[in-house]
Amino acid sequence: MKIIYSKSNKAEFNIASEEYLFKNFTDDIFYLYINSPSIIIGRKQNTLSEINYEYVSKNNIPVVRRMSGGGAVFHDLGNLNFCFIIRDSDGLEQDFSKFTLPIIEVLQELGVEAALEGRNDLTIEGKKFSGNAKYFAEKTLLQHGTLLFSSALTDISEALTADPRKFQDKAVKSIQSRVTNISEHLPTPITMEDFTQKIINHIETKYSDAVFYEFSPEDLDNINKLVEEKYATWNWNYGNSPPYNYTKSIRAKGGSLQVFMVVRKGIIEQLTFFGDFFSFTELEEYENLFINCPHKIENIKKILSDFPPNKVFININEEDILDVIF
Protein backbone atom coordinates (compact mmCIF):
# COMPACT_ATOMS: atom_id res chain seq x y z
CA MET A 1 0.00 0.00 0.00
CA LYS A 2 1.51 3.28 -1.14
CA ILE A 3 0.46 6.34 0.90
CA ILE A 4 0.57 9.59 -1.08
CA TYR A 5 -0.30 13.04 0.27
CA SER A 6 -0.57 15.57 -2.52
CA LYS A 7 1.33 18.84 -2.19
CA SER A 8 -1.03 20.53 -4.65
CA ASN A 9 -4.33 22.27 -3.90
CA LYS A 10 -5.35 22.44 -7.56
CA ALA A 11 -8.47 20.40 -8.23
CA GLU A 12 -7.52 19.65 -11.84
CA PHE A 13 -4.18 18.22 -10.73
CA ASN A 14 -5.56 16.09 -7.91
CA ILE A 15 -8.45 14.65 -9.92
CA ALA A 16 -6.04 13.92 -12.79
CA SER A 17 -3.71 12.24 -10.29
CA GLU A 18 -6.42 9.74 -9.41
CA GLU A 19 -6.69 8.62 -13.03
CA TYR A 20 -2.92 8.53 -13.41
CA LEU A 21 -2.47 6.40 -10.28
CA PHE A 22 -5.34 4.14 -11.30
CA LYS A 23 -3.96 3.45 -14.77
CA ASN A 24 -0.19 3.53 -14.30
CA PHE A 25 0.58 1.85 -10.96
CA THR A 26 0.20 -1.75 -9.88
CA ASP A 27 0.31 -1.18 -6.11
CA ASP A 28 -2.65 -0.56 -3.84
CA ILE A 29 -2.73 3.18 -3.06
CA PHE A 30 -4.12 5.47 -0.38
CA TYR A 31 -4.17 9.03 -1.72
CA LEU A 32 -4.98 12.19 0.25
CA TYR A 33 -5.44 15.70 -1.10
CA ILE A 34 -7.04 19.06 -0.31
CA ASN A 35 -8.43 21.26 -3.07
CA SER A 36 -8.86 25.00 -3.19
CA PRO A 37 -12.51 26.03 -3.74
CA SER A 38 -13.80 23.93 -6.64
CA ILE A 39 -16.75 21.83 -7.74
CA ILE A 40 -16.23 18.19 -8.64
CA ILE A 41 -18.84 16.71 -10.97
CA GLY A 42 -19.77 13.05 -11.35
CA ARG A 43 -18.88 11.34 -14.61
CA LYS A 44 -22.49 11.10 -15.86
CA GLN A 45 -23.74 14.50 -14.76
CA ASN A 46 -24.88 17.54 -16.70
CA THR A 47 -22.48 20.15 -15.35
CA LEU A 48 -24.61 23.26 -15.87
CA SER A 49 -27.64 21.71 -14.18
CA GLU A 50 -25.61 20.95 -11.04
CA ILE A 51 -24.01 24.32 -10.38
CA ASN A 52 -25.02 27.91 -9.71
CA TYR A 53 -23.35 29.16 -12.86
CA GLU A 54 -23.53 32.85 -11.92
CA TYR A 55 -21.93 32.23 -8.51
CA VAL A 56 -19.27 29.91 -9.93
CA SER A 57 -18.34 32.36 -12.70
CA LYS A 58 -18.28 35.39 -10.39
CA ASN A 59 -16.00 33.61 -7.91
CA ASN A 60 -13.80 31.90 -10.54
CA ILE A 61 -14.47 28.45 -9.08
CA PRO A 62 -13.02 25.62 -11.20
CA VAL A 63 -15.42 22.84 -12.16
CA VAL A 64 -13.80 19.45 -12.76
CA ARG A 65 -15.39 16.18 -13.89
CA ARG A 66 -14.06 13.06 -12.14
CA MET A 67 -13.78 9.43 -13.25
CA SER A 68 -16.42 8.09 -10.89
CA GLY A 69 -20.19 8.45 -10.88
CA GLY A 70 -22.36 9.99 -8.19
CA GLY A 71 -23.24 13.59 -7.46
CA ALA A 72 -21.59 16.99 -7.48
CA VAL A 73 -19.57 18.08 -4.44
CA PHE A 74 -17.97 21.35 -3.36
CA HIS A 75 -14.35 21.26 -2.19
CA ASP A 76 -12.44 23.90 -0.26
CA LEU A 77 -9.43 24.05 2.04
CA GLY A 78 -11.57 22.80 4.93
CA ASN A 79 -12.35 19.55 3.13
CA LEU A 80 -9.99 16.55 3.11
CA ASN A 81 -10.33 14.05 0.25
CA PHE A 82 -9.29 10.42 0.55
CA CYS A 83 -8.96 7.84 -2.19
CA PHE A 84 -8.32 4.09 -2.13
CA ILE A 85 -7.12 2.37 -5.31
CA ILE A 86 -7.24 -1.39 -4.84
CA ARG A 87 -6.10 -4.08 -7.28
CA ASP A 88 -7.78 -7.51 -7.50
CA SER A 89 -10.93 -6.07 -5.97
CA ASP A 90 -13.57 -8.56 -7.12
CA GLY A 91 -16.67 -8.44 -4.93
CA LEU A 92 -16.18 -4.86 -3.74
CA GLU A 93 -18.06 -3.08 -6.53
CA GLN A 94 -21.22 -2.43 -4.48
CA ASP A 95 -19.77 -2.30 -0.95
CA PHE A 96 -18.76 1.11 0.41
CA SER A 97 -18.21 -0.05 3.99
CA LYS A 98 -14.71 -1.55 3.72
CA PHE A 99 -12.99 1.68 2.71
CA THR A 100 -15.10 4.06 4.79
CA LEU A 101 -14.51 2.01 7.96
CA PRO A 102 -11.00 3.45 8.55
CA ILE A 103 -12.51 6.95 8.68
CA ILE A 104 -15.20 5.84 11.13
CA GLU A 105 -12.52 4.20 13.30
CA VAL A 106 -10.41 7.37 13.41
CA LEU A 107 -13.45 9.43 14.40
CA GLN A 108 -14.36 6.93 17.11
CA GLU A 109 -10.86 7.33 18.55
CA LEU A 110 -11.49 11.09 18.60
CA GLY A 111 -14.78 10.64 20.45
CA VAL A 112 -17.11 11.16 17.48
CA GLU A 113 -19.80 8.62 16.61
CA ALA A 114 -20.05 8.40 12.84
CA ALA A 115 -21.95 5.94 10.66
CA LEU A 116 -22.31 4.79 7.08
CA GLU A 117 -25.89 5.60 6.08
CA GLY A 118 -27.73 4.78 2.90
CA ARG A 119 -25.44 3.54 0.18
CA ASN A 120 -22.46 5.86 0.35
CA ASP A 121 -22.76 8.67 2.92
CA LEU A 122 -20.97 9.07 6.23
CA THR A 123 -22.97 10.94 8.84
CA ILE A 124 -22.76 12.36 12.35
CA GLU A 125 -26.07 12.72 14.18
CA GLY A 126 -27.87 12.20 10.88
CA LYS A 127 -25.97 14.96 9.06
CA LYS A 128 -23.69 14.17 6.15
CA PHE A 129 -19.97 14.96 6.31
CA SER A 130 -18.72 12.57 3.63
CA GLY A 131 -19.99 11.52 0.22
CA ASN A 132 -18.31 8.58 -1.49
CA ALA A 133 -18.12 7.31 -5.06
CA LYS A 134 -16.56 4.42 -6.99
CA TYR A 135 -14.97 3.64 -10.31
CA PHE A 136 -14.23 0.05 -11.32
CA ALA A 137 -12.32 -1.31 -14.33
CA GLU A 138 -10.18 -4.37 -15.07
CA LYS A 139 -10.50 -5.74 -11.52
CA THR A 140 -9.23 -2.47 -10.06
CA LEU A 141 -11.36 -0.37 -7.73
CA LEU A 142 -11.11 3.36 -7.07
CA GLN A 143 -13.18 4.53 -4.11
CA HIS A 144 -12.92 8.10 -2.94
CA GLY A 145 -14.73 10.43 -0.61
CA THR A 146 -14.92 13.88 0.89
CA LEU A 147 -14.39 14.69 4.57
CA LEU A 148 -15.93 18.00 5.59
CA PHE A 149 -13.69 19.08 8.45
CA SER A 150 -14.07 22.87 8.56
CA SER A 151 -15.60 23.75 5.20
CA ALA A 152 -17.56 26.92 4.48
CA LEU A 153 -21.03 25.35 4.40
CA THR A 154 -22.64 28.53 3.07
CA ASP A 155 -20.35 28.40 0.04
CA ILE A 156 -21.37 24.79 -0.57
CA SER A 157 -25.02 25.80 -0.65
CA GLU A 158 -24.40 28.79 -2.91
CA ALA A 159 -22.19 26.97 -5.41
CA LEU A 160 -24.41 23.91 -5.80
CA THR A 161 -27.79 25.62 -5.92
CA ALA A 162 -28.86 25.29 -9.55
CA ASP A 163 -32.30 26.10 -10.94
CA PRO A 164 -33.82 22.70 -11.84
CA ARG A 165 -36.52 24.36 -13.96
CA LYS A 166 -33.96 25.24 -16.65
CA PHE A 167 -32.99 21.68 -17.55
CA GLN A 168 -34.69 18.56 -18.83
CA ASP A 169 -32.32 15.63 -19.11
CA LYS A 170 -31.61 12.09 -17.97
CA ALA A 171 -28.28 12.88 -16.32
CA VAL A 172 -27.48 11.65 -12.81
CA LYS A 173 -28.87 14.14 -10.29
CA SER A 174 -27.20 15.14 -7.04
CA ILE A 175 -29.18 14.54 -3.86
CA GLN A 176 -28.99 17.41 -1.40
CA SER A 177 -28.51 16.48 2.25
CA ARG A 178 -28.10 18.30 5.52
CA VAL A 179 -24.37 18.61 6.03
CA THR A 180 -22.04 19.22 8.95
CA ASN A 181 -18.35 19.69 9.69
CA ILE A 182 -16.40 17.13 11.69
CA SER A 183 -14.78 19.91 13.72
CA GLU A 184 -18.16 20.86 15.20
CA HIS A 185 -18.44 17.47 16.91
CA LEU A 186 -14.94 16.96 18.31
CA PRO A 187 -14.83 16.84 22.14
CA THR A 188 -11.28 18.20 21.94
CA PRO A 189 -10.50 20.56 19.03
CA ILE A 190 -7.70 19.58 16.65
CA THR A 191 -6.38 21.10 13.44
CA MET A 192 -6.92 19.79 9.93
CA GLU A 193 -3.23 18.86 9.88
CA ASP A 194 -3.62 16.78 13.06
CA PHE A 195 -6.73 15.10 11.69
CA THR A 196 -4.97 14.25 8.45
CA GLN A 197 -2.01 12.79 10.33
CA LYS A 198 -4.29 10.63 12.48
CA ILE A 199 -5.82 9.15 9.33
CA ILE A 200 -2.37 8.46 7.86
CA ASN A 201 -1.23 6.83 11.11
CA HIS A 202 -4.33 4.64 11.15
CA ILE A 203 -3.77 3.47 7.58
CA GLU A 204 -0.17 2.61 8.48
CA THR A 205 -1.49 0.47 11.32
CA LYS A 206 -4.12 -1.29 9.21
CA TYR A 207 -1.83 -2.09 6.29
CA SER A 208 1.46 -3.68 7.26
CA ASP A 209 2.95 -3.07 3.81
CA ALA A 210 2.21 0.70 3.89
CA VAL A 211 5.02 2.90 2.57
CA PHE A 212 5.10 6.60 1.76
CA TYR A 213 5.54 7.69 -1.83
CA GLU A 214 6.12 11.09 -3.43
CA PHE A 215 5.44 11.87 -7.05
CA SER A 216 8.61 11.74 -9.15
CA PRO A 217 9.41 14.42 -11.74
CA GLU A 218 8.21 11.97 -14.37
CA ASP A 219 4.94 11.42 -12.49
CA LEU A 220 4.40 15.17 -12.23
CA ASP A 221 5.06 15.68 -15.93
CA ASN A 222 2.59 12.95 -16.86
CA ILE A 223 -0.09 14.23 -14.48
CA ASN A 224 0.28 17.81 -15.72
CA LYS A 225 0.00 16.56 -19.29
CA LEU A 226 -3.25 14.80 -18.33
CA VAL A 227 -4.47 18.05 -16.75
CA GLU A 228 -3.69 20.02 -19.89
CA GLU A 229 -5.23 17.52 -22.27
CA LYS A 230 -8.29 16.54 -20.23
CA TYR A 231 -9.04 17.78 -16.73
CA ALA A 232 -8.57 21.50 -17.40
CA THR A 233 -10.54 21.44 -20.66
CA TRP A 234 -14.08 22.65 -21.30
CA ASN A 235 -14.69 19.59 -23.46
CA TRP A 236 -14.25 17.21 -20.51
CA ASN A 237 -15.70 19.30 -17.71
CA TYR A 238 -18.70 20.77 -19.55
CA GLY A 239 -18.89 19.38 -23.06
CA ASN A 240 -18.92 15.77 -21.86
CA SER A 241 -22.32 16.30 -20.23
CA PRO A 242 -25.20 14.07 -21.37
CA PRO A 243 -27.67 15.65 -23.85
CA TYR A 244 -30.11 18.12 -22.32
CA ASN A 245 -32.92 20.52 -23.12
CA TYR A 246 -32.56 23.97 -21.61
CA THR A 247 -35.13 26.70 -21.09
CA LYS A 248 -35.12 29.97 -19.16
CA SER A 249 -37.26 33.10 -19.02
CA ILE A 250 -36.32 36.62 -17.98
CA ARG A 251 -37.93 40.06 -17.96
CA ALA A 252 -35.96 42.60 -19.97
CA LYS A 253 -36.61 46.25 -20.76
CA GLY A 254 -37.97 45.19 -24.13
CA GLY A 255 -40.37 42.62 -22.66
CA SER A 256 -40.35 38.96 -21.68
CA LEU A 257 -37.60 36.85 -23.25
CA GLN A 258 -37.45 33.06 -23.17
CA VAL A 259 -35.01 30.68 -24.80
CA PHE A 260 -35.33 26.99 -25.59
CA MET A 261 -32.21 25.01 -26.52
CA VAL A 262 -31.27 21.43 -27.31
CA VAL A 263 -27.65 20.72 -26.35
CA ARG A 264 -25.68 17.59 -27.17
CA LYS A 265 -22.06 17.03 -26.10
CA GLY A 266 -22.00 20.65 -25.02
CA ILE A 267 -22.94 21.90 -28.52
CA ILE A 268 -26.15 23.84 -29.20
CA GLU A 269 -28.16 21.92 -31.81
CA GLN A 270 -31.35 23.96 -31.62
CA LEU A 271 -32.15 27.43 -30.24
CA THR A 272 -35.39 29.41 -30.34
CA PHE A 273 -36.28 32.73 -28.70
CA PHE A 274 -39.84 33.33 -27.47
CA GLY A 275 -41.55 36.24 -25.71
CA ASP A 276 -43.61 39.39 -26.06
CA PHE A 277 -40.61 41.46 -27.18
CA PHE A 278 -40.45 43.32 -30.51
CA SER A 279 -37.80 42.78 -33.15
CA PHE A 280 -36.63 44.56 -36.29
CA THR A 281 -36.69 41.39 -38.35
CA GLU A 282 -37.56 37.69 -38.33
CA LEU A 283 -35.42 35.84 -35.77
CA GLU A 284 -34.63 32.58 -37.57
CA GLU A 285 -31.46 33.88 -39.20
CA TYR A 286 -30.23 35.29 -35.88
CA GLU A 287 -31.10 32.08 -34.00
CA ASN A 288 -29.12 30.06 -36.53
CA LEU A 289 -25.95 31.92 -35.52
CA PHE A 290 -25.96 29.93 -32.27
CA ILE A 291 -26.34 26.51 -33.88
CA ASN A 292 -23.21 24.34 -33.56
CA CYS A 293 -21.81 26.76 -30.96
CA PRO A 294 -20.62 25.39 -27.59
CA HIS A 295 -22.91 26.26 -24.68
CA LYS A 296 -19.99 28.24 -23.32
CA ILE A 297 -20.02 31.88 -22.29
CA GLU A 298 -16.88 32.88 -24.24
CA ASN A 299 -18.35 31.57 -27.49
CA ILE A 300 -21.73 33.18 -26.94
CA LYS A 301 -20.06 36.50 -26.13
CA LYS A 302 -18.15 36.30 -29.42
CA ILE A 303 -21.40 35.88 -31.37
CA LEU A 304 -23.02 38.78 -29.52
CA SER A 305 -19.98 40.96 -30.16
CA ASP A 306 -19.99 40.19 -33.88
CA PHE A 307 -23.79 40.39 -34.16
CA PRO A 308 -25.11 42.79 -31.49
CA PRO A 309 -28.63 41.90 -30.33
CA ASN A 310 -29.74 45.53 -30.38
CA LYS A 311 -29.60 45.28 -34.19
CA VAL A 312 -32.26 42.58 -34.02
CA PHE A 313 -34.27 43.10 -30.80
CA ILE A 314 -35.83 46.32 -29.51
CA ASN A 315 -34.54 47.16 -26.00
CA ILE A 316 -32.87 43.78 -25.48
CA ASN A 317 -29.10 43.89 -25.09
CA GLU A 318 -26.11 41.57 -24.77
CA GLU A 319 -26.52 41.19 -21.01
CA ASP A 320 -30.12 40.08 -21.48
CA ILE A 321 -29.15 37.38 -24.02
CA LEU A 322 -26.34 36.12 -21.76
CA ASP A 323 -28.70 36.06 -18.79
CA VAL A 324 -31.30 33.99 -20.58
CA ILE A 325 -28.82 31.55 -22.17
CA PHE A 326 -27.06 30.89 -18.86
C-alpha positions in Angstrom: 0.0 0.0 0.0 1.5 3.3 -1.1 0.5 6.3 0.9 0.6 9.6 -1.1 -0.3 13.0 0.3 -0.6 15.6 -2.5 1.3 18.8 -2.2 -1.0 20.5 -4.7 -4.3 22.3 -3.9 -5.4 22.4 -7.6 -8.5 20.4 -8.2 -7.5 19.7 -11.8 -4.2 18.2 -10.7 -5.6 16.1 -7.9 -8.5 14.7 -9.9 -6.0 13.9 -12.8 -3.7 12.2 -10.3 -6.4 9.7 -9.4 -6.7 8.6 -13.0 -2.9 8.5 -13.4 -2.5 6.4 -10.3 -5.3 4.1 -11.3 -4.0 3.4 -14.8 -0.2 3.5 -14.3 0.6 1.8 -11.0 0.2 -1.8 -9.9 0.3 -1.2 -6.1 -2.6 -0.6 -3.8 -2.7 3.2 -3.1 -4.1 5.5 -0.4 -4.2 9.0 -1.7 -5.0 12.2 0.2 -5.4 15.7 -1.1 -7.0 19.1 -0.3 -8.4 21.3 -3.1 -8.9 25.0 -3.2 -12.5 26.0 -3.7 -13.8 23.9 -6.6 -16.8 21.8 -7.7 -16.2 18.2 -8.6 -18.8 16.7 -11.0 -19.8 13.1 -11.3 -18.9 11.3 -14.6 -22.5 11.1 -15.9 -23.7 14.5 -14.8 -24.9 17.5 -16.7 -22.5 20.1 -15.4 -24.6 23.3 -15.9 -27.6 21.7 -14.2 -25.6 20.9 -11.0 -24.0 24.3 -10.4 -25.0 27.9 -9.7 -23.4 29.2 -12.9 -23.5 32.8 -11.9 -21.9 32.2 -8.5 -19.3 29.9 -9.9 -18.3 32.4 -12.7 -18.3 35.4 -10.4 -16.0 33.6 -7.9 -13.8 31.9 -10.5 -14.5 28.5 -9.1 -13.0 25.6 -11.2 -15.4 22.8 -12.2 -13.8 19.4 -12.8 -15.4 16.2 -13.9 -14.1 13.1 -12.1 -13.8 9.4 -13.2 -16.4 8.1 -10.9 -20.2 8.5 -10.9 -22.4 10.0 -8.2 -23.2 13.6 -7.5 -21.6 17.0 -7.5 -19.6 18.1 -4.4 -18.0 21.3 -3.4 -14.4 21.3 -2.2 -12.4 23.9 -0.3 -9.4 24.0 2.0 -11.6 22.8 4.9 -12.3 19.5 3.1 -10.0 16.5 3.1 -10.3 14.1 0.3 -9.3 10.4 0.5 -9.0 7.8 -2.2 -8.3 4.1 -2.1 -7.1 2.4 -5.3 -7.2 -1.4 -4.8 -6.1 -4.1 -7.3 -7.8 -7.5 -7.5 -10.9 -6.1 -6.0 -13.6 -8.6 -7.1 -16.7 -8.4 -4.9 -16.2 -4.9 -3.7 -18.1 -3.1 -6.5 -21.2 -2.4 -4.5 -19.8 -2.3 -0.9 -18.8 1.1 0.4 -18.2 -0.1 4.0 -14.7 -1.6 3.7 -13.0 1.7 2.7 -15.1 4.1 4.8 -14.5 2.0 8.0 -11.0 3.4 8.5 -12.5 6.9 8.7 -15.2 5.8 11.1 -12.5 4.2 13.3 -10.4 7.4 13.4 -13.5 9.4 14.4 -14.4 6.9 17.1 -10.9 7.3 18.5 -11.5 11.1 18.6 -14.8 10.6 20.4 -17.1 11.2 17.5 -19.8 8.6 16.6 -20.0 8.4 12.8 -21.9 5.9 10.7 -22.3 4.8 7.1 -25.9 5.6 6.1 -27.7 4.8 2.9 -25.4 3.5 0.2 -22.5 5.9 0.3 -22.8 8.7 2.9 -21.0 9.1 6.2 -23.0 10.9 8.8 -22.8 12.4 12.3 -26.1 12.7 14.2 -27.9 12.2 10.9 -26.0 15.0 9.1 -23.7 14.2 6.2 -20.0 15.0 6.3 -18.7 12.6 3.6 -20.0 11.5 0.2 -18.3 8.6 -1.5 -18.1 7.3 -5.1 -16.6 4.4 -7.0 -15.0 3.6 -10.3 -14.2 0.1 -11.3 -12.3 -1.3 -14.3 -10.2 -4.4 -15.1 -10.5 -5.7 -11.5 -9.2 -2.5 -10.1 -11.4 -0.4 -7.7 -11.1 3.4 -7.1 -13.2 4.5 -4.1 -12.9 8.1 -2.9 -14.7 10.4 -0.6 -14.9 13.9 0.9 -14.4 14.7 4.6 -15.9 18.0 5.6 -13.7 19.1 8.4 -14.1 22.9 8.6 -15.6 23.7 5.2 -17.6 26.9 4.5 -21.0 25.3 4.4 -22.6 28.5 3.1 -20.3 28.4 0.0 -21.4 24.8 -0.6 -25.0 25.8 -0.6 -24.4 28.8 -2.9 -22.2 27.0 -5.4 -24.4 23.9 -5.8 -27.8 25.6 -5.9 -28.9 25.3 -9.5 -32.3 26.1 -10.9 -33.8 22.7 -11.8 -36.5 24.4 -14.0 -34.0 25.2 -16.6 -33.0 21.7 -17.5 -34.7 18.6 -18.8 -32.3 15.6 -19.1 -31.6 12.1 -18.0 -28.3 12.9 -16.3 -27.5 11.6 -12.8 -28.9 14.1 -10.3 -27.2 15.1 -7.0 -29.2 14.5 -3.9 -29.0 17.4 -1.4 -28.5 16.5 2.3 -28.1 18.3 5.5 -24.4 18.6 6.0 -22.0 19.2 8.9 -18.3 19.7 9.7 -16.4 17.1 11.7 -14.8 19.9 13.7 -18.2 20.9 15.2 -18.4 17.5 16.9 -14.9 17.0 18.3 -14.8 16.8 22.1 -11.3 18.2 21.9 -10.5 20.6 19.0 -7.7 19.6 16.7 -6.4 21.1 13.4 -6.9 19.8 9.9 -3.2 18.9 9.9 -3.6 16.8 13.1 -6.7 15.1 11.7 -5.0 14.2 8.4 -2.0 12.8 10.3 -4.3 10.6 12.5 -5.8 9.1 9.3 -2.4 8.5 7.9 -1.2 6.8 11.1 -4.3 4.6 11.2 -3.8 3.5 7.6 -0.2 2.6 8.5 -1.5 0.5 11.3 -4.1 -1.3 9.2 -1.8 -2.1 6.3 1.5 -3.7 7.3 3.0 -3.1 3.8 2.2 0.7 3.9 5.0 2.9 2.6 5.1 6.6 1.8 5.5 7.7 -1.8 6.1 11.1 -3.4 5.4 11.9 -7.1 8.6 11.7 -9.1 9.4 14.4 -11.7 8.2 12.0 -14.4 4.9 11.4 -12.5 4.4 15.2 -12.2 5.1 15.7 -15.9 2.6 13.0 -16.9 -0.1 14.2 -14.5 0.3 17.8 -15.7 0.0 16.6 -19.3 -3.3 14.8 -18.3 -4.5 18.0 -16.7 -3.7 20.0 -19.9 -5.2 17.5 -22.3 -8.3 16.5 -20.2 -9.0 17.8 -16.7 -8.6 21.5 -17.4 -10.5 21.4 -20.7 -14.1 22.7 -21.3 -14.7 19.6 -23.5 -14.3 17.2 -20.5 -15.7 19.3 -17.7 -18.7 20.8 -19.5 -18.9 19.4 -23.1 -18.9 15.8 -21.9 -22.3 16.3 -20.2 -25.2 14.1 -21.4 -27.7 15.6 -23.8 -30.1 18.1 -22.3 -32.9 20.5 -23.1 -32.6 24.0 -21.6 -35.1 26.7 -21.1 -35.1 30.0 -19.2 -37.3 33.1 -19.0 -36.3 36.6 -18.0 -37.9 40.1 -18.0 -36.0 42.6 -20.0 -36.6 46.2 -20.8 -38.0 45.2 -24.1 -40.4 42.6 -22.7 -40.4 39.0 -21.7 -37.6 36.9 -23.2 -37.5 33.1 -23.2 -35.0 30.7 -24.8 -35.3 27.0 -25.6 -32.2 25.0 -26.5 -31.3 21.4 -27.3 -27.7 20.7 -26.3 -25.7 17.6 -27.2 -22.1 17.0 -26.1 -22.0 20.6 -25.0 -22.9 21.9 -28.5 -26.1 23.8 -29.2 -28.2 21.9 -31.8 -31.3 24.0 -31.6 -32.1 27.4 -30.2 -35.4 29.4 -30.3 -36.3 32.7 -28.7 -39.8 33.3 -27.5 -41.5 36.2 -25.7 -43.6 39.4 -26.1 -40.6 41.5 -27.2 -40.5 43.3 -30.5 -37.8 42.8 -33.2 -36.6 44.6 -36.3 -36.7 41.4 -38.4 -37.6 37.7 -38.3 -35.4 35.8 -35.8 -34.6 32.6 -37.6 -31.5 33.9 -39.2 -30.2 35.3 -35.9 -31.1 32.1 -34.0 -29.1 30.1 -36.5 -25.9 31.9 -35.5 -26.0 29.9 -32.3 -26.3 26.5 -33.9 -23.2 24.3 -33.6 -21.8 26.8 -31.0 -20.6 25.4 -27.6 -22.9 26.3 -24.7 -20.0 28.2 -23.3 -20.0 31.9 -22.3 -16.9 32.9 -24.2 -18.3 31.6 -27.5 -21.7 33.2 -26.9 -20.1 36.5 -26.1 -18.2 36.3 -29.4 -21.4 35.9 -31.4 -23.0 38.8 -29.5 -20.0 41.0 -30.2 -20.0 40.2 -33.9 -23.8 40.4 -34.2 -25.1 42.8 -31.5 -28.6 41.9 -30.3 -29.7 45.5 -30.4 -29.6 45.3 -34.2 -32.3 42.6 -34.0 -34.3 43.1 -30.8 -35.8 46.3 -29.5 -34.5 47.2 -26.0 -32.9 43.8 -25.5 -29.1 43.9 -25.1 -26.1 41.6 -24.8 -26.5 41.2 -21.0 -30.1 40.1 -21.5 -29.2 37.4 -24.0 -26.3 36.1 -21.8 -28.7 36.1 -18.8 -31.3 34.0 -20.6 -28.8 31.5 -22.2 -27.1 30.9 -18.9 
